[in-house]
Amino acid sequence: MPKKDPCKIFACRIQKCLEDNKFQESACQHAIEDLKDCCKKWQGQSLVCDGIKTDNSPKKA
C-alpha cells in the first residue's frame, strides 16, 4: 500500500478555501503558503507538489 501523501491535506485545504471564498485566490494565500512550506520539505515525495514552485520570487507578467 502506498504511503499517504504528506501534502495532500494542504491541497485539500486550498480547494476548500477557494470554494468558500468564491475562488478568490487572494483570500487563500495562507493556505497556499502552507502548501508551499510542505512542498519545500517533501518535494519529490509528494505527488501534490509536482509543479509547485516553492521559491518566493515574484511571478513574471
N, C-alpha and C positions, 0 to 999 in steps of 0.2 A: 504494500500500500504506500503511495507517495506521501511524503511529509507535507504537512499543512503549510501553505504559503504564508510566510510571516508578515507580508504587507497587504494581504487581501483585505483585512479588516479596514485598513485605511482607505483603500479604493472604494469600499462599500460606503464608508462614511462620507466620502466626497459625493458619491452618487446621491445619497440621501439628502445631503446638504443642498445640492443643486436642485433636486426635486422640490425641497421645502422652500427654496428661495427663487422659484421661477427661473432657474437656470442662469442666475446672475453670478458669474464666476467670482466677482469681487467680494461677494458675501461669504464665500467659502475658502478664502485664502488660507485661513488657519488649517483647514483640513488638507489642503493641497501641500502646505509646508510640512505637515505631519507625514504625509506620504513620501515626500522628498527625503525627509530625515530617515525614514525607514529604509528607503531605497539606497541611501548612502551606506547604510550598514549591511544590507542584504543584496545589493546588486549582484547579479549572476546566480543567485539562489532563489530569487523571487520572480516568477513569470509576470506578475503585476508590474514589475519595474522595467520590463522591456520597453525601450523607447522613452523612458522618463529621464529628463535631464536633471541632474542633481546639483549642477552649479547654479550660482545666483547671478550669473551675468544677465544683463538686460536683453530682452528679445529684440531681434532686428526687425525693423519695419518693412 
